[in-house]
Amino acid sequence: MKPAMITGAACAAERYYGVDIAADGALVVAARPSGGKAATRFPAGAAGVSALSRSIAGESAHPHVCICSRGAIALSLATALMALPGIEVTLVAPHAIAHAVQVGRAATPATPEEGALRLARLAERLF
């Protein structure tokens, strides 16, 4: 399945990020390659969008961010990231995450951390 929307700069990504939205609205981000770093949570709302945007921009010169398009917070994050130079953004419909699953895994991510990692892997494979 193709991502719902692709936009941003046309450059080769050096790092891929997946962002899932937790039930409490928190933004959960995972990176590939991870460099041994576990998934990170950012608070819900504008403060989380701002902190996550700064974090991604500061970690990688040419990142690709794949965001699960759950609600207005996902659109706010995508808009904030697209305003930064060199960042590619993809919004993916929630049901499309299941297509990024490796053989033998459950179709629905058990946690937002797992969902974020699947999104990072999806971006890594597609882009």
DSSP file (Angstrom, degrees, kcal/mol; ACC not computed):
  #  RESIDUE AA STRUCTURE BP1 BP2  ACC     N-H-->O    O-->H-N    N-H-->O    O-->H-N    TCO  KAPPA ALPHA  PHI   PSI    X-CA   Y-CA   Z-CA
    1    1 A M              0   0    0      0, 0.0     3,-0.1     0, 0.0    98,-0.0   0.000 360.0 360.0 360.0 136.5    0.0    0.0    0.0
    2    2 A K        -     0   0    0      1,-0.1    94,-0.0     2,-0.1     0, 0.0  -0.520 360.0 -95.8 -79.6 147.9    1.3    3.4   -0.9
    3    3 A P        -     0   0    0      0, 0.0    89,-0.2     0, 0.0     3,-0.1  -0.223  31.1-120.2 -58.7 154.5    1.6    6.1    1.9
    4    4 A A  S    S+     0   0    0     87,-0.9     2,-0.3     1,-0.2    88,-0.2   0.855  90.2   3.1 -68.0 -36.4   -1.3    8.5    2.1
    5    5 A M  E     -A   91   0A   0     86,-1.6    86,-1.9     2,-0.1     2,-0.4  -0.976  59.7-168.0-153.9 136.3    0.8   11.6    1.4
    6    6 A I  E     +A   90   0A   0     -2,-0.3     2,-0.3    84,-0.2    84,-0.2  -0.994  25.2 142.0-125.7 133.3    4.4   12.3    0.6
    7    7 A T  E     +A   89   0A   0     82,-2.3    82,-2.6    -2,-0.4     2,-0.3  -0.971  21.8  71.8-158.0 168.4    6.0   15.7    0.7
    8    8 A G  E    S-A   88   0A   0     -2,-0.3    80,-0.2    80,-0.2     2,-0.1  -0.752  81.0 -14.0 118.8-165.7    9.2   17.5    1.7
    9    9 A A        -     0   0    0     78,-0.9     2,-1.0    -2,-0.3    -2,-0.1  -0.360  55.9-127.3 -74.9 151.3   12.7   17.8    0.3
   10   10 A A        +     0   0    0     -2,-0.1     2,-0.3    78,-0.1    -1,-0.1  -0.692  63.2 119.1-100.3  80.1   14.0   15.4   -2.4
   11   11 A C  S    S-     0   0    0     -2,-1.0     2,-0.4    52,-0.1    77,-0.1  -0.945  71.8 -92.1-138.7 158.8   17.2   14.1   -0.8
   12   12 A A        -     0   0    0     -2,-0.3     2,-0.2     1,-0.1    -2,-0.0  -0.593  46.6-126.5 -73.1 126.3   18.5   10.8    0.3
   13   13 A A        -     0   0    0    114,-0.4     3,-0.1    -2,-0.4    -1,-0.1  -0.477  20.2-168.2 -74.9 141.9   17.7   10.2    4.0
   14   14 A E  S    S+     0   0    0     48,-2.2     2,-0.3     1,-0.3    -1,-0.1   0.572  79.5  23.5-100.4 -14.8   20.5    9.4    6.4
   15   15 A R  E     -b   63   0A   0     47,-0.8    49,-2.1     2,-0.0     2,-0.4  -0.990  69.7-147.7-150.3 144.5   18.1    8.5    9.2
   16   16 A Y  E     -bC  64  32A   0     16,-3.3    16,-2.8    -2,-0.3     2,-0.4  -0.937  13.0-166.2-117.3 134.7   14.4    7.3    9.2
   17   17 A Y  E     -bC  65  31A   0     47,-2.9    49,-3.1    -2,-0.4     2,-0.4  -0.936   6.8-159.2-120.8 142.5   12.0    8.1   12.0
   18   18 A G  E     -bC  66  30A   0     12,-2.7    12,-2.2    -2,-0.4     2,-0.5  -0.977   8.8-165.5-116.9 135.4    8.6    6.6   12.7
   19   19 A V  E     +bC  67  29A   0     47,-2.6    49,-2.7    -2,-0.4     2,-0.3  -0.979   7.6 179.5-125.5 122.7    6.1    8.5   14.9
   20   20 A D  E     - C   0  28A   0      8,-2.6     8,-2.9    -2,-0.5     2,-0.6  -0.837  26.6-125.0-115.0 157.5    3.0    6.9   16.4
   21   21 A I  E     - C   0  27A   0     -2,-0.3     6,-0.2     6,-0.2     5,-0.1  -0.910  24.4-141.5-105.8 120.8    0.4    8.6   18.5
   22   22 A A    >   -     0   0    0      4,-2.8     3,-2.1    -2,-0.6    89,-0.0  -0.278  29.5-102.1 -75.0 165.6   -0.3    7.0   21.9
   23   23 A A  T 3  S+     0   0    0      1,-0.3    -1,-0.1     2,-0.1    -2,-0.0   0.815 124.5  53.2 -58.1 -32.4   -3.7    6.7   23.4
   24   24 A D  T 3  S-     0   0    0      2,-0.1    -1,-0.3     1,-0.0    20,-0.2   0.384 124.0-104.3 -85.2   4.9   -3.0    9.6   25.8
   25   25 A G  S <  S+     0   0    0     -3,-2.1    20,-0.4     1,-0.3    -2,-0.1   0.356  72.7 145.8  90.7  -5.3   -1.9   11.8   22.8
   26   26 A A        -     0   0    0     18,-0.2    -4,-2.8    -5,-0.1     2,-0.5  -0.319  50.8-122.7 -63.9 148.4    1.8   11.5   23.4
   27   27 A L  E     -CD  21  42A   0     15,-2.2    15,-2.8    -6,-0.2     2,-0.5  -0.842  25.1-163.0 -93.7 124.2    4.1   11.4   20.4
   28   28 A V  E     -CD  20  41A   0     -8,-2.9    -8,-2.6    -2,-0.5     2,-0.4  -0.945   8.8-171.6-113.4 123.2    6.2    8.2   20.3
   29   29 A V  E     +CD  19  40A   0     11,-2.9    11,-2.8    -2,-0.5     2,-0.3  -0.928  10.1 179.8-121.5 138.7    9.3    8.3   18.0
   30   30 A A  E     -C   18   0A   0    -12,-2.2   -12,-2.7    -2,-0.4     2,-0.3  -0.955  15.2-146.9-130.2 151.5   11.7    5.5   16.9
   31   31 A A  E     -C   17   0A   0      6,-0.3   -14,-0.2    -2,-0.3     3,-0.1  -0.879   8.8-125.3-122.3 152.3   14.7    5.8   14.6
   32   32 A R  E    S+C   16   0A   0    -16,-2.8   -16,-3.3     1,-0.3     2,-0.1  -0.990 105.6  31.3-133.0 130.4   16.4    3.6   12.1
   33   33 A P  S    S-     0   0    0      0, 0.0    -1,-0.3     0, 0.0   -17,-0.1   0.684  88.9-168.5 -63.2 148.2   19.3    3.1   12.3
   34   34 A S    >   -     0   0    0     -2,-0.1     3,-1.6    -3,-0.1    -2,-0.1   0.733  19.5-142.1 -82.8 -22.9   18.6    3.5   16.0
   35   35 A G  T 3  S-     0   0    0      1,-0.3     3,-0.1    -4,-0.0    -3,-0.1   0.795  73.5 -60.1  62.1  25.8   22.2    3.8   17.3
   36   36 A G  T 3  S+     0   0    0      1,-0.3     2,-0.4     0, 0.0    -1,-0.3   0.477 103.3 139.3  81.6   2.3   21.0    1.7   20.2
   37   37 A K    <   -     0   0    0     -3,-1.6    -6,-0.3     1,-0.1    -1,-0.3  -0.662  45.7-137.6 -85.6 131.9   18.5    4.4   21.2
   38   38 A A        -     0   0    0     -2,-0.4    -9,-0.1     1,-0.2    -1,-0.1  -0.292  40.5 -71.9 -77.8 168.1   15.0    3.2   22.4
   39   39 A A        -     0   0    0     -9,-0.1     2,-0.4     1,-0.1    -9,-0.2  -0.305  52.9-144.5 -58.8 146.1   11.8    4.8   21.3
   40   40 A T  E     -D   29   0A   0    -11,-2.8   -11,-2.9    -3,-0.1     2,-0.4  -0.920   1.7-141.1-120.2 142.0   11.2    8.2   22.9
   41   41 A R  E     -D   28   0A   0     -2,-0.4   -13,-0.2   -13,-0.2   -15,-0.0  -0.839  12.6-169.2-103.2 139.4    8.0    9.8   24.1
   42   42 A F  E     -D   27   0A   0    -15,-2.8   -15,-2.2    -2,-0.4     6,-0.1  -0.940  34.4 -95.7-120.8 147.9    7.1   13.5   23.7
   43   43 A P        -     0   0    0      0, 0.0   -16,-0.1     0, 0.0     8,-0.1  -0.146  43.1 -98.5 -63.5 157.1    4.1   15.1   25.5
   44   44 A A  S    S+     0   0    0    -20,-0.2     4,-0.4   -18,-0.1     3,-0.3  -0.327  82.6  25.7 -67.6 154.8    0.8   15.6   23.7
   45   45 A G  S  > S-     0   0    0    -20,-0.4     4,-2.0     1,-0.2     3,-0.4  -0.295 112.7 -34.5  91.1-171.1    0.0   18.9   22.2
   46   46 A A  H  > S+     0   0    0      1,-0.2     4,-2.5     2,-0.2     5,-0.2   0.822 131.0  57.5 -60.9 -35.6    2.0   21.9   20.8
   47   47 A A  H  > S+     0   0    0     -3,-0.3     4,-2.4     1,-0.2    -1,-0.2   0.907 108.8  46.3 -63.9 -40.8    4.8   21.5   23.3
   48   48 A G  H  > S+     0   0    0     -4,-0.4     4,-2.7    -3,-0.4     5,-0.3   0.898 111.3  51.3 -67.4 -41.2    5.4   17.9   22.2
   49   49 A V  H  X S+     0   0    0     -4,-2.0     4,-2.4     2,-0.2    -2,-0.2   0.930 113.2  45.8 -60.2 -46.4    5.2   18.8   18.5
   50   50 A S  H  X S+     0   0    0     -4,-2.5     4,-2.3     2,-0.2    -2,-0.2   0.924 114.7  46.5 -63.7 -46.3    7.8   21.6   19.0
   51   51 A A  H  X S+     0   0    0     -4,-2.4     4,-2.2     2,-0.2    -2,-0.2   0.910 114.2  47.4 -64.9 -43.0   10.1   19.4   21.1
   52   52 A L  H  X S+     0   0    0     -4,-2.7     4,-2.6     2,-0.2     5,-0.2   0.911 111.0  51.6 -65.9 -42.5   10.0   16.5   18.7
   53   53 A S  H  X S+     0   0    0     -4,-2.4     4,-2.3    -5,-0.3    -2,-0.2   0.925 112.2  46.2 -59.5 -45.7   10.6   18.8   15.7
   54   54 A R  H  X S+     0   0    0     -4,-2.3     4,-1.9     2,-0.2    -1,-0.2   0.898 111.9  52.3 -63.7 -40.3   13.7   20.3   17.4
   55   55 A S  H  X S+     0   0    0     -4,-2.2     4,-1.2     2,-0.2    -2,-0.2   0.937 112.3  43.3 -62.6 -48.8   14.9   16.8   18.4
   56   56 A I  H >X S+     0   0    0     -4,-2.6     4,-1.5     1,-0.2     3,-0.6   0.928 113.8  50.8 -64.8 -45.1   14.7   15.4   14.8
   57   57 A A  H 3< S+     0   0    0     -4,-2.3    -1,-0.2    -5,-0.2    -2,-0.2   0.840 112.5  48.1 -61.6 -32.6   16.2   18.5   13.2
   58   58 A G  H 3< S+     0   0    0     -4,-1.9    -1,-0.2    -5,-0.2    -2,-0.2   0.694 111.1  49.5 -81.9 -19.3   19.1   18.4   15.7
   59   59 A E  H << S+     0   0    0     -4,-1.2     2,-0.4    -3,-0.6    -2,-0.2   0.759 116.0  25.8 -91.1 -26.8   19.9   14.7   15.2
   60   60 A S     <  -     0   0    0     -4,-1.5    -1,-0.2    -5,-0.1   -45,-0.0  -0.999  53.2-150.8-146.5 137.3   20.0   14.3   11.5
   61   61 A A  S    S+     0   0    0     -2,-0.4    -1,-0.1     1,-0.2   -48,-0.0   0.843 100.9  23.0 -74.6 -33.7   20.8   16.6    8.5
   62   62 A H  S    S+     0   0    0     25,-0.1   -48,-2.2     2,-0.0   -47,-0.8  -0.572  83.2 166.1-134.3  70.5   18.5   14.7    6.1
   63   63 A P  E     -b   15   0A   0      0, 0.0    25,-2.4     0, 0.0     2,-0.5  -0.489  27.2-148.4 -85.8 156.8   15.9   12.7    8.0
   64   64 A H  E     -be  16  88A   0    -49,-2.1   -47,-2.9    23,-0.2     2,-0.5  -0.997  16.0-160.5-119.6 125.1   12.7   11.1    6.6
   65   65 A V  E     -be  17  89A   0     23,-2.9    25,-2.7    -2,-0.5     2,-0.6  -0.926   6.1-164.0-113.4 123.8    9.8   11.1    9.1
   66   66 A C  E     -be  18  90A   0    -49,-3.1   -47,-2.6    -2,-0.5     2,-0.4  -0.936  14.8-167.8-108.3 116.6    6.9    8.6    8.7
   67   67 A I  E     -be  19  91A   0     23,-3.3    25,-3.0    -2,-0.6     2,-0.5  -0.889  24.1-126.8-113.9 131.4    3.9    9.7   10.8
   68   68 A C  E     - e   0  92A   0    -49,-2.7     2,-2.3    -2,-0.4    25,-0.2  -0.652  30.2-130.4 -71.5 122.0    0.8    7.7   11.6
   69   69 A S        +     0   0    0     23,-3.0     2,-0.8    -2,-0.5    -1,-0.1  -0.425  51.1 147.8 -82.8  71.2   -2.0   10.0   10.6
   70   70 A R     >  -     0   0    0     -2,-2.3     4,-0.6    23,-0.1     3,-0.3  -0.868  60.5 -45.3-105.7  98.6   -4.1    9.8   13.7
   71   71 A G  H >> S-     0   0    0     -2,-0.8     4,-1.1     1,-0.2     3,-0.7  -0.044  89.1 -45.7  80.7-176.9   -5.9   13.1   14.3
   72   72 A A  H 3> S+     0   0    0      1,-0.2     4,-2.6     2,-0.2    -1,-0.2   0.762 125.2  66.8 -66.0 -28.5   -4.9   16.8   14.2
   73   73 A I  H 3> S+     0   0    0     -3,-0.3     4,-2.3     1,-0.2    -1,-0.2   0.883  99.7  51.5 -63.2 -37.3   -1.7   16.2   16.2
   74   74 A A  H <X S+     0   0    0     -3,-0.7     4,-2.6    -4,-0.6    -1,-0.2   0.912 111.3  47.0 -65.0 -42.4   -0.2   14.2   13.3
   75   75 A L  H  X S+     0   0    0     -4,-1.1     4,-2.5     2,-0.2    -2,-0.2   0.891 111.1  52.0 -66.7 -39.2   -1.1   17.0   10.8
   76   76 A S  H  X S+     0   0    0     -4,-2.6     4,-2.3     2,-0.2    -2,-0.2   0.914 111.8  46.7 -61.6 -43.2    0.4   19.6   13.2
   77   77 A L  H  X S+     0   0    0     -4,-2.3     4,-2.6     2,-0.2     5,-0.2   0.931 111.9  49.8 -65.6 -45.7    3.6   17.6   13.5
   78   78 A A  H  X S+     0   0    0     -4,-2.6     4,-2.4     1,-0.2    -2,-0.2   0.912 111.9  48.9 -59.3 -43.0    3.8   17.1    9.7
   79   79 A T  H  X S+     0   0    0     -4,-2.5     4,-1.0     2,-0.2    -1,-0.2   0.907 111.9  48.4 -63.6 -43.1    3.3   20.8    9.1
   80   80 A A  H  < S+     0   0    0     -4,-2.3     3,-0.3     1,-0.2     4,-0.3   0.903 113.8  46.7 -64.6 -41.6    6.0   21.8   11.7
   81   81 A L  H >< S+     0   0    0     -4,-2.6     3,-1.5     1,-0.2     6,-0.3   0.881 107.3  56.2 -69.8 -37.8    8.5   19.3   10.2
   82   82 A M  H 3< S+     0   0    0     -4,-2.4    -1,-0.2     1,-0.3    -2,-0.2   0.742  98.8  62.7 -66.5 -21.5    7.9   20.4    6.6
   83   83 A A  T 3< S+     0   0    0     -4,-1.0    -1,-0.3    -3,-0.3    -2,-0.2   0.640  91.0  82.7 -76.5 -13.1    8.7   24.0    7.6
   84   84 A L  S X  S-     0   0    0     -3,-1.5     3,-1.0    -4,-0.3     2,-0.1  -0.719  90.6-106.3 -93.5 142.0   12.2   22.8    8.5
   85   85 A P  T 3  S+     0   0    0      0, 0.0     3,-0.1     0, 0.0    -2,-0.1  -0.378  94.4  11.9 -69.7 141.6   14.9   22.5    5.7
   86   86 A G  T 3  S+     0   0    0      1,-0.2     2,-0.5    -4,-0.1   -75,-0.1   0.510  90.3 126.0  79.6   6.5   15.9   19.1    4.5
   87   87 A I    <   -     0   0    0     -3,-1.0   -78,-0.9    -6,-0.3     2,-0.4  -0.871  44.2-156.0-105.4 127.1   13.2   17.0    6.2
   88   88 A E  E     -Ae   8  64A   0    -25,-2.4   -23,-2.9    -2,-0.5     2,-0.4  -0.793  13.2-162.8 -95.7 142.0   11.0   14.6    4.2
   89   89 A V  E     -Ae   7  65A   0    -82,-2.6   -82,-2.3    -2,-0.4     2,-0.4  -0.983  12.0-176.0-131.0 136.3    7.6   13.7    5.7
   90   90 A T  E     -Ae   6  66A   0    -25,-2.7   -23,-3.3    -2,-0.4     2,-0.5  -0.999  11.9-154.8-128.7 129.8    5.2   10.9    4.9
   91   91 A L  E     -Ae   5  67A   0    -86,-1.9   -86,-1.6    -2,-0.4   -87,-0.9  -0.904  16.0-165.6-100.3 131.6    1.8   10.6    6.5
   92   92 A V  E     - e   0  68A   0    -25,-3.0   -23,-3.0    -2,-0.5     5,-0.1  -0.961  22.9-117.2-122.4 133.5    0.5    7.0    6.6
   93   93 A A    >>  -     0   0    0     -2,-0.4     3,-1.7   -25,-0.2     4,-0.5  -0.407  31.8-117.2 -63.0 141.7   -3.1    5.9    7.3
   94   94 A P  G >4 S+     0   0    0      0, 0.0     3,-1.3     0, 0.0     4,-0.4   0.844 113.1  55.4 -52.2 -39.7   -3.2    3.7   10.5
   95   95 A H  G >4 S+     0   0    0      1,-0.3     3,-0.6     2,-0.2     4,-0.3   0.730  97.5  65.5 -68.8 -19.2   -4.4    0.6    8.7
   96   96 A A  G X4 S+     0   0    0     -3,-1.7     3,-1.3     1,-0.2     4,-0.3   0.686  82.6  76.4 -75.2 -17.7   -1.4    0.8    6.4
   97   97 A I  G X< S+     0   0    0     -3,-1.3     3,-2.0    -4,-0.5    -1,-0.2   0.856  84.0  64.9 -61.2 -34.3    1.0    0.1    9.3
   98   98 A A  G X  S+     0   0    0     -3,-0.6     3,-1.2    -4,-0.4    -1,-0.3   0.786  92.6  62.9 -59.6 -26.8    0.1   -3.5    9.2
   99   99 A H  G <  S+     0   0    0     -3,-1.3    -1,-0.3    -4,-0.3    -2,-0.2   0.592  94.6  61.0 -75.9  -9.7    1.6   -3.8    5.7
  100  100 A A  G <  S+     0   0    0     -3,-2.0    -1,-0.3    -4,-0.3     2,-0.2   0.272  81.1 122.2 -95.4  10.6    5.0   -2.9    7.2
  101  101 A V    <   -     0   0    0     -3,-1.2     2,-0.2     6,-0.1     3,-0.1  -0.472  61.1-128.2 -79.1 140.8    5.0   -6.0    9.4
  102  102 A Q    >   -     0   0    0     -2,-0.2     3,-1.8     1,-0.1    -1,-0.1  -0.524  45.7 -78.6 -79.6 156.3    7.7   -8.6    9.2
  103  103 A V  T 3  S+     0   0    0      1,-0.2    -1,-0.1    -2,-0.2     3,-0.1  -0.280 117.2  23.3 -56.4 134.4    6.6  -12.2    8.7
  104  104 A G  T 3  S+     0   0    0      1,-0.3     2,-0.2    -3,-0.1    -1,-0.2   0.397  96.1 113.4  91.9  -2.7    5.4  -13.8   11.9
  105  105 A R  S <  S-     0   0    0     -3,-1.8    -1,-0.3     1,-0.1    -4,-0.1  -0.672  75.5 -92.7-100.5 158.6    4.5  -10.6   13.8
  106  106 A A        -     0   0    0     -2,-0.2    -4,-0.1     1,-0.1    -1,-0.1  -0.320  29.9-126.9 -64.2 149.7    1.0   -9.5   14.7
  107  107 A A  S    S+     0   0    0      1,-0.1    -7,-0.1     2,-0.1    -1,-0.1   0.821  95.4  53.9 -70.2 -31.5   -0.8   -7.3   12.2
  108  108 A T  S    S-     0   0    0    -10,-0.0    -2,-0.1   -11,-0.0    -1,-0.1  -0.908  95.0-113.8-108.3 127.4   -1.6   -4.5   14.8
  109  109 A P        -     0   0    0      0, 0.0    -2,-0.1     0, 0.0   -11,-0.0  -0.320  17.4-145.6 -58.2 137.1    1.3   -3.0   16.8
  110  110 A A  S    S+     0   0    0     -4,-0.1     3,-0.0     1,-0.1    -2,-0.0   0.799  79.7  18.5 -74.9 -29.4    0.9   -3.9   20.5
  111  111 A T  S  > S-     0   0    0      1,-0.1     4,-2.2   -89,-0.0     5,-0.1  -0.916  79.1-112.4-136.9 160.4    2.3   -0.6   21.7
  112  112 A P  H  > S+     0   0    0      0, 0.0     4,-2.7     0, 0.0     5,-0.2   0.839 118.7  58.5 -61.9 -31.3    2.9    2.9   20.3
  113  113 A E  H  > S+     0   0    0      2,-0.2     4,-2.0     1,-0.2     5,-0.1   0.913 107.3  45.5 -63.9 -42.3    6.7    2.2   20.6
  114  114 A E  H  > S+     0   0    0      2,-0.2     4,-2.4     1,-0.2    -1,-0.2   0.902 112.4  51.7 -66.2 -40.9    6.2   -0.9   18.3
  115  115 A G  H  X S+     0   0    0     -4,-2.2     4,-2.1     2,-0.2    -2,-0.2   0.907 108.9  50.5 -60.9 -42.3    4.1    1.2   15.9
  116  116 A A  H  X S+     0   0    0     -4,-2.7     4,-2.1     1,-0.2   -86,-0.3   0.902 110.4  49.4 -63.3 -41.5    6.8    3.9   15.7
  117  117 A L  H  X S+     0   0    0     -4,-2.0     4,-2.4     2,-0.2    -1,-0.2   0.899 109.5  51.7 -65.7 -40.3    9.5    1.3   15.0
  118  118 A R  H  X S+     0   0    0     -4,-2.4     4,-2.4     1,-0.2    -1,-0.2   0.895 109.5  50.2 -62.4 -39.4    7.3   -0.2   12.2
  119  119 A L  H  X S+     0   0    0     -4,-2.1     4,-2.5     2,-0.2    -2,-0.2   0.898 109.4  50.6 -65.8 -39.9    6.8    3.2   10.7
  120  120 A A  H  X S+     0   0    0     -4,-2.1     4,-2.2     2,-0.2    -2,-0.2   0.910 111.9  48.0 -63.2 -41.4   10.6    3.9   10.8
  121  121 A R  H  X S+     0   0    0     -4,-2.4     4,-2.2     2,-0.2    -2,-0.2   0.890 109.6  53.3 -65.5 -39.0   11.2    0.5    9.1
  122  122 A L  H  X S+     0   0    0     -4,-2.4     4,-2.6     2,-0.2     5,-0.3   0.939 110.6  46.2 -60.8 -47.6    8.5    1.3    6.5
  123  123 A A  H  X S+     0   0    0     -4,-2.5     4,-2.6     1,-0.2    -1,-0.2   0.902 111.0  53.3 -61.6 -40.9   10.2    4.6    5.6
  124  124 A E  H  < S+     0   0    0     -4,-2.2    -1,-0.2     1,-0.2    -2,-0.2   0.887 113.9  42.4 -62.3 -39.5   13.6    2.9    5.5
  125  125 A R  H  < S+     0   0    0     -4,-2.2    -2,-0.2     2,-0.2    -1,-0.2   0.879 121.2  38.5 -74.4 -39.2   12.3    0.3    3.0
  126  126 A L  H  <        0   0    0     -4,-2.6    -2,-0.2    -5,-0.2    -3,-0.2   0.790 360.0 360.0 -84.8 -28.7   10.3    2.7    0.8
  127  127 A F     <        0   0    0     -4,-2.6  -114,-0.4    -5,-0.3    -3,-0.2   0.394 360.0 360.0-121.6 360.0   12.5    5.7    0.7
